[in-house]
């Protein structure tokens, strides 16, 4: 099952469960967003599993609103204030992030906390095979993605004002603990492979050698590319960002090369060389050169960890769908993906010596 396809691009009318008083929002924007001028039209983006996202259209400008979903939420999830803070700080440090316009932590306005940022006009690639591009363009898009992540991992987070954005050290230990708790809180059935991973992962985590801002969900469809150039002009969806091990971030994206097409549009089994897409060794080498590394050992652990983490996230989306407040209609289908993904993660764990 894929949870990303072209049907997730564009907008749709706002779902009843995620609607709010648009007049009240317009009043808030008049008071808090510089140069805002209505009238305001609100549409809901089709994509996005976690924080509902809306396009706000005025005669002169378009904005994006991201909010916490309504209903019962898992602890520490959907921290829109963190998203707002990290994008504002990184944009100030020269990283491609949208311009941030306002954060509202008062639930009375639209029912949950939210922030407003620029709508960035450009290209979003939902299919990692990039079928609409030619061979040379595909390679350039992947290289730009690689360079942008290396840029993020090289930013001086202290100087950017993000020195307290996460705890230093023990990143994997803390993340494994966090996603174990999130998974247990959202668990709907027993998945033996997840139980084995929860036991094994803390015993196998490598030492953390570097700390950087990590995006947490870095992949092509969370980037906006220039309309005509192979250049990233905005990185979106920072909900899972923190200070952590940059290798966790890089290997999360690298996971696409070892996942089959039916799971998150993976590249496994696809003749990517004929498409101009770099193979896993080429992509890794480019990142290592940009970040002054000799290589990345223990890839099997990283893949087991990242697929475990992703499985926990998907379980959370599925649990919210059972409550009726997930932000898109296909969330319910994700329940079926949990067990095969957990089995895939356990397969990498066994290769790592579990």
N, C-alpha and C positions, 0 to 999 in steps of 0.2 A: 504494500500500500504506500502510495506517495501522499504526503501532506502538502506538497507544493506543486501547483501547476498554473496554467494561464488563467484559469477561472478565478484565481485569487488576486489578480491584478484589477485595477480600476475600482469604481465605487458602486454602491447600491443604495437604495433608500434605507434609512436607519431602522434597524429591527426594533419592534415594539419593546422588547425587554431591555434595550439599550438606549431608548429615547429619553430626552430631557427637554426642559423648557428653553427653547432657542432664544426667546426674548430676554430671559434672565441672563443667559450667556452673553448676548450682545451688550447688555448693560455692563456686565463685568469687564468685557473687552474694551468698552468705551472708557472705563475708568483706569484700566491697567495696561492696555496695549497701546504703545505710542503710535499715533497716526492712524488708528483704526477708524474706518468709516463704513457703516452698513449701507444698504441692508445686507443681512447675513443669510446664506443658504448652507444647510448642513447635510452632508452625505457621509455614509459609512464606508470605509475601505473594506474590500472583500477579504484581503489577507490579514494575517495576524491571529495567533491563537490565544494570546494571553491578555495583554492590555488592549481593550477596544480602542480603535483609532478612527478618527473622523477627518474629512476634508471640509474646511470652512472656506466658503467662497464669498467674496465681496466684489463689487464692481471693479475695484482697482488692484486687488491682491488676493492670494490664496494662502491659507494657513493650514496647519495640522494640529489637531487636538488629540492628545493621548490621555486616557484616564484609567483609574483602577476599575475593574469590573464590579458590578453590584453583587451583593450576596455574601455568603460566608467564604472567607479566604484563608488560605494556608498561611501560617506564621511567616513573616519576613518577605512574602511574595508581593509583587506588583508595586514596588517602591518607586512611584513616579517622581518623587522628589530627588532620588538618586540619579535617575535618568536625566532629569533637567540639569542637575548640578554638573554631571560629568561632561555632558555635551557643551554646556556653557564654558567650562574650564578648558576643554580640549580645543574648542573653537578659538579661544583666546590664545592658545599655544600654537596655532597655525595648522591644526589638524582639520581635515574636511568634516565638519559637523554643521548641522543646520543652525541658523540664527535663532536664539531662544528669546521668546517675547514675554512670557509670564508663567508663574507657578501659583496655583491656587490649592491650598491645603484645607479650605473650608468646604465641607461636604454639602452645605446648604445650597450652593450655586447650581450644580447639576446632579447632586446625589452622591458623588465620590470625588476624591482629589483628582486634579488634572494639571496638565501644562499645555502651553501653546507655543509652537515654533513655526518657522517658515515652511511653506511647501516648496520643496526643491524640484524644479522641472528637469527631468533627465530620463535616462533609461534604467529600468530595473529588469534584470535577467532572471526569470523564474525557472528556466530550464538550463542546467549547467552545461548541456551540450551545445548551447548557443546556436540553434539551428538557423537563425536568420542572418548569421554573420559568415564571412568567408574565413578560410583557414588562417590567414595572417591575422585577421582581426581577433579571432578566438585566442590565439596565443598572447596577443597584446592585452586583452581583457584580463586574462589570468595573471599576467605579469604585473598589471596595475593593482590587482587585488593583493598579490604577494607583497608588493612594495608598500602598499598602504598599511598592511598589518605590521610589517617591519618598522614603519614610521611610528605607529602607535606604541610599539614595544620599546622604542628608543626615546620616547618623550620623558623628560625629567618631571615626574609627577609631583615631586615636592615643589619645584618652581611653579608648576601649574596650579598650585593650591589644592592638590589632592593627596597630600601626605597622610591624611587621616581617613582616606576613602575606603580603606580596608585594613585588616590586621597584617602585620609583617610576619612572614615565615609560616611554615606548616600548612601551606595552601591546600595540598591534597588531603591531608588529614581533616582539615576543617570542611572542605567541600564534600568529601565522602560522608562525613557526619551529617552535614546539612541535607544532602540529597537522600540519605537514608531516612532521616526524619520526615522529609517531605513525602517520600514514597510511602512510608508506613502510615502517614496521616491520610493519604489518598488511596490506600490499598483497597481493592475490591475483591480480589481473589488471590489465592496462594500461587506464586510463580517460583518454583524451586531454584531456577537459575539466578533470580534476584537474591534469594536468601544466601546462596553460595557466594555471590559477588560481595554482598554486605559483610560477610565473614572474611573474605580473602583480601579485598582491596586495601584495607588499612595496614595489612602486613607487608604489602609489596610496593608501597609508594616510594619513588626515588627522592633523594634529597633535593631541596629547592636551591638552585644556584643563583637565580636572578629574580628580581621583583619588578613588575611593571603594571600599568593599567592593563587589564585584560577585558576584552569585550564580552566574552562569554557565549556568543552566538554568531560568530563571524563566518559568513557564507555569502555567496554572490547575491542572493535576493535580499540581503540586508544592506546593500550598497546602492547608491544612485550614481550612475555613470553620466558623464558629459553627453549631451545629445549626439555629438558626432565624433568625439575623441575618445580613445581608450584611457580615460582618466576618471578616478573616483572623485566625485564632488560632494558626497555626503555619505556617512555611515550612520545607519539607523538602528533602532531597537537595542538600547543599552540596558535593558532591564536586569540582565544577569552580570553586569560589569562590576568589577571590584579591583583591588590590588591583589595580584597573584602571580603565579608562575606563567611566563609567556609561552612556555612549551605546551601548557594545557590548552591555551588559546589556539596556537598554531596547529596542534594535532587534532583539535576539534574540527577545523576546516579540512585537514588532511583525511579525516574519516570518510569524506566523500569518495575517495579513491578506492576504499576497501568495502564499500556498501553496495549492494546490488541496486539496479534501477528501481525495483519495486519498493525499496525502503529509502525514503528521502531522496529520490532521484540520484542514486549513487552511480558511480562510473565503472564499477566492477563488471568485467566482461565486455565492455564497450571498446571498440578499436579507436581509442582517443588519438593515437598518433596520426591516423588518416584525417582527423578533424583539426589538427593543429593544437590540441590541448596537451600541455606538458604531462609527462607521467609522474608518478609519485616521487621518484628519485630526482628528477629535474626540478620539480616544484620545491622539494626539501632543500636541494642544493642552493637554489636561488635565495631562499629565506636565510639559510645559514651564512651565505656570503654577505647578505645585507645586515646581519646581526652579529657577525664575527664569531661564528661557531664552527667547530670542526665537523660536527654531525649531531644527530639525535639518536642516542641509544634508547633501548627499552620501549620501542614503538608499540609492542604488543600490550604492555601495561597501559600506555596512553590510550590506545584504542578501546581496551576493556573499560577503562575509567570513563571515557567520553561517551561510549554507548550506554553504559550504566546510567550516567547522568541524564542523557537524553531520554532514556526509558522512564526515569523518574519524572521528568518534565511531562512526558506524554501521558503518563498515568495520572498526573495532576489535571491535565486538560480533560482527560476522559472523565475523571471524577466530577469536575465542574459541569461537564455536559449532562451528567446524570441529575444535577441540580437545576439544569435548564439555564445556566447563566454563562456558559462559555461563549466566546465572541465570534465563533463561526459554526455554521451548521454541520460541518463535517467532523467536528470534534468527537462525536460519538463513535465514529468509525475507528478512532485511534485505539480503542480498547483492544481490538484484535491484533494490533501491532506490538503490544507490550511483550508478550511471551517470546515471539521470534527474535525480537531485538535483544531481550535478555539472554537468550540462547547464543546469539551472535557474540555478545560481550563475553560470555563465559568461554566461548571458543577461543577468543584472544587471550583470556586469562590462562587457559590451559597451555597455550603456546608460550606464555610468559613463565610457566612453571608451576601453576596452581595445581 
